[in-house]
Amino acid sequence: MSKEKRITLAWTGASGAPYGLRLLECLLAADYHVYLLISSAARVVLATEHNLKLPAGPDAAKQALVALLGCDAEKLEVCGKEDWFSPVASGSAAPKQMVVCPCSAGTLAAVAHGMSDNLIERAADVVLKERGQLLMVVRETPFSTLHLENMLKLSKMGVTIMPAAPGFYHQPKSVEDLVDFMVARVLDHLGVEQGLVPRWGYDQRS
């Protein structure tokens, strides 16, 4: 399996579940092997915002997502929140890229301060220590001073902070268009080809 086509994706309990689900769909479509980490709070948000009630067990959750997305089951691995033997828990095996989308303020704080109380926090810590690429799609408003300090701290460590703040210059017609805007920006930063949103300046020129 090519390391360049492996990535860790984490869903936390922040609002913005459609972002995470759409990003997963796009990564799988781009032939990535995705290690998916889902917090307990993320499951609640998924059910609330997307009417998607994932089973608690990793294997059952994987089956539900494969059925929903129609993806290749071999490309998706759902890890338990305390699966310390998962590849994402070790610097010798973890993918070099990770996205937390959506990212809660609590996860932001834990990663900023080196906490590893669950697999999401450990996986992020691994990417940081191995000098990999970590993107955090933070969803909170307004940002408190603590939130801003944590984002600055992580940014200084090389983390890309991408608040879930879609633009409107592409004249979105639906919520899905707004979701695609943010997902497209994430894919751009990961170096994944995408055609979700026209690039600025290209369609505007006569």
C-alpha positions as CSV (number, residue, x, y, z in Angstrom):
1,M,0.0,0.0,0.0
2,S,1.5,3.4,-1.0
3,K,2.1,5.7,1.9
4,E,1.3,8.7,-0.3
5,K,-2.3,7.4,-0.6
6,R,-3.0,6.9,3.2
7,I,-4.6,9.4,5.4
8,T,-6.2,9.7,8.8
9,L,-9.5,11.5,9.1
10,A,-11.1,12.3,12.5
11,W,-14.6,13.4,13.2
12,T,-15.2,15.1,16.6
13,G,-18.2,16.5,18.3
14,A,-18.3,20.0,16.8
15,S,-21.1,21.0,14.5
16,G,-20.3,20.4,10.9
17,A,-20.8,16.7,10.4
18,P,-21.7,17.2,6.7
19,Y,-18.1,18.5,6.1
20,G,-16.6,15.4,7.5
21,L,-18.8,13.0,5.6
22,R,-18.3,14.8,2.3
23,L,-14.5,14.9,2.9
24,L,-14.5,11.1,3.5
25,E,-16.5,10.5,0.3
26,C,-14.0,12.6,-1.7
27,L,-10.9,11.0,-0.2
28,L,-12.2,7.5,-1.0
29,A,-13.1,8.6,-4.5
30,A,-9.5,9.8,-4.9
31,D,-8.4,6.3,-4.1
32,Y,-7.0,7.1,-0.6
33,H,-6.9,4.5,2.1
34,V,-8.7,6.3,5.0
35,Y,-8.3,5.5,8.7
36,L,-11.5,7.0,10.2
37,L,-11.6,8.0,13.8
38,I,-15.0,8.9,15.3
39,S,-15.6,10.3,18.7
40,S,-18.7,9.5,20.8
41,A,-19.8,13.1,20.5
42,A,-19.3,13.0,16.7
43,R,-21.9,10.1,16.5
44,V,-24.4,12.3,18.3
45,V,-23.7,15.2,15.9
46,L,-24.0,12.9,12.9
47,A,-27.4,11.7,14.0
48,T,-28.5,15.3,14.7
49,E,-27.2,17.1,11.6
50,H,-27.2,14.3,9.0
51,N,-29.8,11.8,10.3
52,L,-27.0,9.2,10.3
53,K,-27.0,6.9,13.2
54,L,-23.8,4.9,13.1
55,P,-23.4,1.7,15.1
56,A,-21.1,2.0,18.0
57,G,-18.8,-0.9,16.9
58,P,-16.0,0.0,14.4
59,D,-16.8,-2.9,12.0
60,A,-20.5,-2.2,12.0
61,A,-19.9,1.5,11.5
62,K,-17.6,0.7,8.5
63,Q,-20.3,-1.5,7.0
64,A,-22.9,1.3,7.4
65,L,-20.6,3.9,5.7
66,V,-19.6,1.5,2.9
67,A,-23.3,1.0,2.2
68,L,-24.1,4.7,2.4
69,L,-21.2,5.8,0.2
70,G,-20.9,2.8,-2.1
71,C,-17.2,2.8,-1.7
72,D,-14.5,0.1,-1.7
73,A,-14.6,-1.6,1.7
74,E,-10.9,-2.2,1.5
75,K,-10.2,1.5,1.3
76,L,-11.9,2.3,4.6
77,E,-10.8,1.4,8.1
78,V,-12.8,2.6,11.1
79,C,-10.8,2.5,14.3
80,G,-12.1,2.3,17.8
81,K,-11.5,5.3,20.1
82,E,-9.1,3.2,22.2
83,D,-7.6,1.0,19.5
84,W,-4.0,1.6,20.6
85,F,-2.8,-1.1,18.1
86,S,-4.1,0.9,15.1
87,P,-1.4,2.1,12.7
88,V,-2.4,5.7,13.4
89,A,-1.2,5.3,17.0
90,S,2.5,4.8,16.1
91,G,4.9,7.0,14.3
92,S,6.4,4.0,12.6
93,A,3.1,3.2,10.8
94,A,0.8,6.2,10.8
95,P,-0.1,8.1,7.6
96,K,1.8,11.4,7.3
97,Q,-1.4,13.3,6.7
98,M,-4.3,13.9,9.0
99,V,-7.4,16.0,9.0
100,V,-9.7,16.7,12.0
101,C,-13.0,17.7,10.4
102,P,-15.0,19.0,12.1
103,C,-12.7,19.9,15.0
104,S,-14.1,20.7,18.4
105,A,-12.6,23.3,20.7
106,G,-11.9,20.5,23.1
107,T,-9.9,18.5,20.6
108,L,-8.1,21.6,19.6
109,A,-7.1,22.3,23.2
110,A,-6.1,18.7,23.8
111,V,-3.8,18.5,20.8
112,A,-2.3,21.9,21.5
113,H,-1.3,20.7,24.9
114,G,-0.1,17.3,24.0
115,M,-2.9,15.3,25.6
116,S,-3.5,11.8,24.3
117,D,-6.5,10.5,26.2
118,N,-8.1,8.9,23.1
119,L,-7.0,7.7,19.7
120,I,-7.9,11.0,17.9
121,E,-5.6,13.0,20.2
122,R,-2.9,10.4,20.0
123,A,-3.0,10.2,16.2
124,A,-2.7,14.0,16.0
125,D,0.2,13.9,18.4
126,V,1.9,11.3,16.2
127,V,1.5,13.4,13.1
128,L,3.0,16.4,14.9
129,K,6.0,14.6,16.3
130,E,6.7,12.9,12.9
131,R,6.6,16.3,11.2
132,G,3.6,15.3,9.1
133,Q,0.7,17.4,7.8
134,L,-2.1,18.1,10.2
135,L,-5.2,20.1,9.2
136,M,-7.8,21.1,11.8
137,V,-11.2,22.4,10.5
138,V,-12.3,24.2,13.7
139,R,-16.0,24.9,14.1
140,E,-16.8,27.3,16.9
141,T,-18.1,30.9,17.2
142,P,-17.2,33.2,18.6
143,F,-13.6,32.2,19.4
144,S,-12.6,32.8,23.0
145,T,-9.1,34.0,23.8
146,L,-8.2,30.4,24.8
147,H,-9.4,29.1,21.4
148,L,-7.3,31.7,19.6
149,E,-4.2,31.0,21.8
150,N,-4.5,27.3,21.1
151,M,-4.9,27.9,17.3
152,L,-1.8,30.2,17.4
153,K,0.2,27.6,19.3
154,L,-0.6,24.9,16.8
155,S,-0.1,27.1,13.8
156,K,3.4,27.9,15.1
157,M,4.0,24.1,15.1
158,G,3.0,23.9,11.5
159,V,-0.6,22.9,11.8
160,T,-3.0,24.3,9.2
161,I,-6.0,25.9,11.0
162,M,-9.0,26.0,8.7
163,P,-12.1,27.4,10.4
164,A,-15.3,26.1,8.8
165,A,-16.0,29.5,7.1
166,P,-17.2,28.9,3.5
167,G,-17.0,31.7,1.0
168,F,-19.8,33.0,-1.2
169,Y,-18.1,34.2,-4.3
170,H,-19.0,31.0,-6.1
171,Q,-22.7,32.0,-5.6
172,P,-23.8,28.8,-3.7
173,K,-27.3,27.6,-4.4
174,S,-27.6,25.1,-1.6
175,V,-26.1,23.9,1.7
176,E,-24.3,21.3,-0.3
177,D,-22.5,24.0,-2.2
178,L,-21.2,25.6,1.0
179,V,-20.1,22.2,2.3
180,D,-18.2,21.5,-1.0
181,F,-16.5,24.9,-0.7
182,M,-14.8,24.0,2.6
183,V,-14.1,20.4,1.5
184,A,-12.5,21.7,-1.7
185,R,-10.2,24.0,0.3
186,V,-9.1,21.0,2.5
187,L,-8.5,18.9,-0.6
188,D,-6.4,21.7,-2.1
189,H,-4.2,21.8,1.0
190,L,-3.8,18.0,1.0
191,G,-2.7,18.1,-2.7
192,V,-5.8,16.1,-3.8
193,E,-7.2,17.0,-7.2
194,Q,-10.8,18.3,-6.9
195,G,-13.4,19.8,-9.2
196,L,-16.0,20.7,-6.5
197,V,-15.6,24.4,-6.8
198,P,-14.3,26.7,-9.6
199,R,-11.1,28.4,-8.8
200,W,-11.1,32.1,-8.2
201,G,-10.4,34.1,-11.3
202,Y,-10.8,31.4,-13.9
203,D,-14.5,31.6,-14.6
204,Q,-14.7,35.4,-13.9
205,R,-12.3,36.3,-16.8
206,S,-13.9,37.0,-20.1
